[in-house]
Amino acid sequence: MDDRIKRIYVPMTESGFYILFCLQTPQHGYGISQQVKQLTGGTVTIGAGTMYGTLSKMEQDGLIRFFSEENKRKLYLITELGQEVLALELKRIERLYINSKGVSVDA
């Protein structure tokens, strides 16, 4: 993975993370948005502009690829590079979690 990709995607936005995470299986934009709502209990929603802009950018950068078309909807799938980026981000999030243990946060 080149440094340019790391600079762009690590750390990831929450939307970018969920989009890439959901593409571990073939999915289209609407399906991703529904899966994100389910995963987050409705606390995270990804608008159409963000969704399709991010999908386009990730495809251009090689993190995802076109998989197939189903009912006039494009399905995408994470690539090996995308899996590397996702793994880096998951390690970063895990490190944040571990380092925050014992810290009290008043909500």
C-alpha positions as CSV (number, residue, x, y, z in Angstrom):
1,M,0.0,0.0,0.0
2,D,1.4,3.4,-0.9
3,D,1.7,6.3,1.4
4,R,-0.9,8.3,-0.6
5,I,-3.6,5.8,0.2
6,K,-2.7,5.8,3.9
7,R,-2.8,9.6,4.0
8,I,-6.2,9.7,2.4
9,Y,-7.9,6.9,4.3
10,V,-6.2,6.5,7.7
11,P,-7.9,7.7,9.9
12,M,-11.1,7.1,8.0
13,T,-14.4,9.0,8.3
14,E,-17.1,7.1,10.1
15,S,-19.1,6.9,6.8
16,G,-16.0,5.7,4.9
17,F,-15.4,3.0,7.5
18,Y,-18.9,1.7,7.4
19,I,-19.0,1.7,3.6
20,L,-15.8,-0.3,3.4
21,F,-16.8,-2.6,6.2
22,C,-20.1,-3.4,4.5
23,L,-18.4,-4.2,1.2
24,Q,-16.9,-7.4,2.6
25,T,-19.8,-9.0,0.8
26,P,-21.2,-7.6,-2.5
27,Q,-23.6,-4.7,-1.9
28,H,-25.1,-1.7,-3.6
29,G,-25.4,1.8,-2.2
30,Y,-29.0,1.4,-0.8
31,G,-28.1,-1.9,0.8
32,I,-25.1,-0.4,2.4
33,S,-27.1,2.4,3.9
34,Q,-29.6,-0.1,5.3
35,Q,-26.9,-2.3,6.8
36,V,-25.3,0.8,8.4
37,K,-28.6,1.8,10.0
38,Q,-29.0,-1.8,11.3
39,L,-25.4,-2.0,12.6
40,T,-25.6,1.3,14.4
41,G,-29.1,1.2,15.6
42,G,-30.0,4.1,13.4
43,T,-27.4,6.4,14.9
44,V,-25.4,6.6,11.7
45,T,-27.1,7.4,8.4
46,I,-25.2,8.0,5.1
47,G,-26.8,10.4,2.6
48,A,-26.9,9.6,-1.1
49,G,-24.3,12.3,-1.9
50,T,-21.8,10.9,0.6
51,M,-22.5,7.3,-0.3
52,Y,-22.0,7.6,-4.1
53,G,-19.2,10.1,-3.8
54,T,-17.3,7.8,-1.4
55,L,-18.1,4.7,-3.6
56,S,-16.7,6.5,-6.6
57,K,-13.6,7.7,-4.8
58,M,-12.9,4.3,-3.3
59,E,-13.4,2.6,-6.7
60,Q,-11.0,5.1,-8.3
61,D,-8.4,4.5,-5.6
62,G,-8.7,0.7,-5.9
63,L,-10.2,0.0,-2.5
64,I,-13.4,-1.5,-4.0
65,R,-14.4,-2.8,-7.4
66,F,-17.5,-3.2,-9.5
67,F,-18.8,-6.7,-8.8
68,S,-22.0,-7.0,-10.9
69,E,-25.3,-5.3,-11.7
70,E,-28.5,-6.4,-10.1
71,N,-31.9,-4.8,-10.9
72,K,-30.1,-1.8,-12.4
73,R,-28.1,-1.4,-9.2
74,K,-24.3,-1.6,-9.2
75,L,-22.9,-4.0,-6.6
76,Y,-19.4,-3.3,-5.3
77,L,-16.9,-5.5,-3.4
78,I,-13.8,-4.7,-1.3
79,T,-10.5,-5.4,-2.9
80,E,-7.3,-6.7,-1.3
81,L,-6.1,-3.1,-1.0
82,G,-9.4,-2.2,0.6
83,Q,-9.0,-5.1,3.1
84,E,-5.5,-3.8,4.0
85,V,-6.9,-0.3,4.6
86,L,-9.8,-1.7,6.7
87,A,-7.4,-3.8,8.8
88,L,-5.3,-0.7,9.5
89,E,-8.3,1.2,10.5
90,L,-9.6,-1.6,12.7
91,K,-6.2,-1.8,14.5
92,R,-6.3,2.0,15.0
93,I,-9.8,1.8,16.5
94,E,-8.8,-1.1,18.7
95,R,-5.7,0.9,19.9
96,L,-8.0,3.8,20.8
97,Y,-10.3,1.6,22.7
98,I,-7.5,-0.1,24.6
99,N,-5.9,3.2,25.5
100,S,-9.2,4.6,26.7
101,K,-10.0,1.8,29.2
102,G,-10.3,3.2,32.7
103,V,-11.1,6.7,31.4
104,S,-14.4,8.0,32.6
105,V,-16.6,9.8,30.1
106,D,-19.6,11.7,31.3
107,A,-22.4,11.7,28.8
